[in-house]
Amino acid sequence: MEGNLSLSKILIMDSGVGGLSVAHEVHNLIPDCQIHYFADHAATPYGEKDPSWLLDRVVQAATHMVNRVEPDLLIIACNTASTLSLPSLRAAFSIPIIGVVPAVKTASSTTQNGKIGVLATPITIDSEYLNDLIENYAPQHEIIRVASSKLVSLAEAKMYGQAIDLDELGSIITPLLQANCDSVVLGCTHFPLLKSELSQLAPKTQWIDSGRAIANRAASLLGPIARQTSKSSHLNEQHCFYTSAMGQTELKTNLVQLNFRTNEYISHLDNLSSSKGVNHVEC
């Protein structure tokens, strides 16, 4: 890759706003990159979908967005989509592709009592990929798995400005607290958006996500210059947000705070190759 890599275009994709937690880390580490973010709101949550259908969906959406944006790097900011689609995506595209891996290795090195919780969507919880991570990096520890798609909805609601029901959130994580897990892997990129509420309910628990690690990997792939800050550059004011569902106007305040300046609705996902399915509005 040649030229000024600090001005690179990075495409981040997720089922909804969860990947914004990753976008935040990427922006902090590579402040002059241009982020294009696609939220597949029409199909959220991914964790409840049929795996075969979801694989087709992710590949189709990625194909459209890569052709449209022509990014230097693609981040699949969704654990569920990563476990299913990375081999197919890497076979289809020549650009570097980063997936999201539950931070089991990190939790294994930080736990003090050997009890690790994994909080993720049903597909991730039941995946062989997670089984392999546990076998390779935490075989000596007790692992408590909790599957929840409801947390995805709660995180989405928070980004829309809605209050979080702490009682409902507490009931979801009760098995982890009852098992005395001192480290919990947030195995979905939506879940770090609820970190403040989770810490409020369990302040002594380490809530571990992989956002910073993903940003580090992106900077490594883009090159050392990607870490440099150029105060004269204004590309970071041109981040673009795309969604596959209408009715996302409530997100505008949060998007502007994250330096997104445009918001595009992509309709008719089954015919994404058509440019007619895009409507542009300012954030």
N, C-alpha and C positions, 0 to 999 in steps of 0.2 A: 504494500500500500504506500503510495507516494503523496507528497504535498504536506500541508499543515494539518496534522491529524487532530489537533485541538479543535478544528472546525468540522470534525466528522459528523455524519448523520447516523443516529442510532435509532433503530425501530424496536419498540417494546410492545409486546402483545400480551393480553390477558383476557379473561372472560368478563372482567369489569374493571373496577377502580383499584383492585388489590395491588396491581403492578405499579401503581403510583408510589408505593413505598420503595420499590426498586428504583423508579425514576428519580426519586428524591436523593437516594444515595449516589446514583450515577451523576446527577447534576452537581452534587457537592464535590465529588472527586474530579469530574471533568466539566468544569463550569462553562466552557466555551463550545461544548458539543451542541448539536441540534437534535432534540428528541422528538420523534414522531411516535405517538402512543395510540394503539388501537384497542378499544374496549368492546368486546363482543357481547354487549348487553342483551342482544336478542336471544342469546343462548346460555346466559348465566343462570344457575351455577354449572360449571363444567363437571363438578364432582358427582353430579347425579345422572349424567348422560351415559348412554350406551357407548362403550369404548370404541367400537368400530365406527359408529356414526361420528363420534367426536374426532377421531383421527382424520376422517375425510374433511370435517368442518375446519379443523385447524390448518391442514395443508392447503385447503382452498383459500382460506382467509389470508394465510401467509403469502401465498402465491400472488394474490391480488395486491397486497400491501407492499411486497418487495418490488414488484413491477412498477407500482405507482411512486414509491418513495425513493427507490434505488439507494438503499442504505449501505453503509460500510460494515454494519454489524447488526445482527438480529438477536434480541433477547426474548425468549419465551418465558415471561414472568409469571408462570403458573406451574405449580408442581404437578397437577393432574395432567395438563397438556404436555409437559416435559417428559413424563414417564412414558407417554404414549407415542409422541410424534417426533422426537429428536432424530432417530435414525432416518426416517422418511424425509425430514426437512434437510438434513445434511446431505442426503443423496440428491436432493432437488436443486440446492443452491450452492454456489461457490463461495459465498461470503461466510465469515465466521459466525457461528450460532452458539449462543450460551443458553443452557437450560437451568432450571432451579432444582436444587437438590436439598432435601430436608437435612438440616444441620446436625445430623446424628454424631458425626465425628467431633464437632465442637462440643456438643453436650457431653460426650463420653470423656472428654478431657477436663471438663469444668465441674462435673457432678462431685459432690462431697460424700453423699450417702449411697451412691450407686443405683439410685432410682430415677429413671428418666421417663418423662412423659412425651408422647408424640401426639400432637393435635393437628389433624389434617382432614381433608375431605374423604368420603368413603372409598373412592377409587385409589387414592394414594395410600390410605391405611391398609388396603387389601392387596397392594401391588407387590410383585416379586422384587421390584426395584428397592422398595423399602426393606423388605426381608434381607436382601443382599447387603444393604448399608448397615443394618443392625448386626448381621453375622460378621461383617468385615471390621466394623469399628466399635461395636459395643456388645460383644458376645458375653462379657463377664458381668454385664449390668442387667438389672430388672427393668423391662420396658413395659410401660402401660400405654396402650393405644386408645385414643378417643377419636371417633369419626364424627364430624359435624359439618353439615352444609348450612346450618342455621347461622353459624358465625360469619359466613360469607354475606348473608343478607344483613346481618347486624353491621358489618363493616361498610357495606354499601349505604345503609341507612345513615350512618355517621357522616359519610362524605356528602350526603344530601342535607345535612344540617339537623337530622333528627336525634333526639336524646336516646341514649343506650339504657335499656332496662338491665340494671346490674343484677337483679334477682335472676333474670333469665340467663344472663351470661354466667352467673355463679353456678346455676344448675348444670350447665354444660361441662364446666371444668371440675365439678365435684369429685368425679372418680380420680382425678389427678391429685387433688388435695387430700382425699382420703387415703391415697396410697403414699402420701408424704413425698411426692416427687420434688426434688430441689431444683431440677432443671427440666424445662419443657420446650421441646422443639416446636416452633410454629411452622408447620409443614404446608402452609398456604400463604401466598403473598398478601392476601386480604388481612390475615390475622395480625400482622404488626400494626395495622391501623387502629387496633384495639388495645395496644400495649399499655396505654395509660390506665384504661379501665381494668385490664388484667392485673396490673401491678397494684392497683387500688384494692383489688380483692385478695391478692396473694403477694404482698410486698417482699416477702423473703424468697420468693421463687425467681429463678433466672428464666426469663422468657427469651428464647434464642431464635433468631431468624438469620437468613442468609443474604440479606440485602447488601451489606457492606462487602461481603465476599464476591458477589456478582459484579459490583462496581469495580473492585480491584481487578477481577478477571477481564472486564471490558477495557480498562486502562492498559492492562498488560498486552492485550491483543492489538489495541490501536497504536501502541508505542509510547515511549517515555514522554514525548511532547504533548500527549493527551492530558498529562497531569498539570501542564502549565496554564496559568491564568493570564489571559490577555484582556486588560481593562478596556481596550479600545474596541473589542469585538462585541457585537450586539446580537449574535446568533442566539444566545440564550433567551432573548426576548421573543423568539420566533418558534418556540416549541409548538407542535401541532397535535391536536387531540381529535381522534376519529371514534365514532361509535356506530354500532349496527342497529341501534334502536332510537326512536324519537323520544322526546320528553326528558332530556337530560339537562334542561336549563338550570335546575337547582344546583348543578355542579359548578356553575360558572365562577362563583366566588372562590372556591377551592382551587379551580384550575388556574385562575389568574394569580393566586398566591404562589402557585408552583411554576409560574412563568410561562404558562400556556396562553397563547394569544389567539389561536384559532380553534374552532370546533366544527368538525364536519360529520354529517350524518351519512352513512353508507347504507343504502337500502338494497333489498333484493340480494341477499347473500348468496343465493343459489345461482345468481348471474353476475357475480362480482367483476367479471371481465368487461362489463359494460360501464362506460364512464357516466351513463345516464343515472346511475344509482347513487350519485353524490350530490348533496346539497351543502353549501358552505355558509357558515354564519360566524360572526366575530364573537369571541368570548366576552 
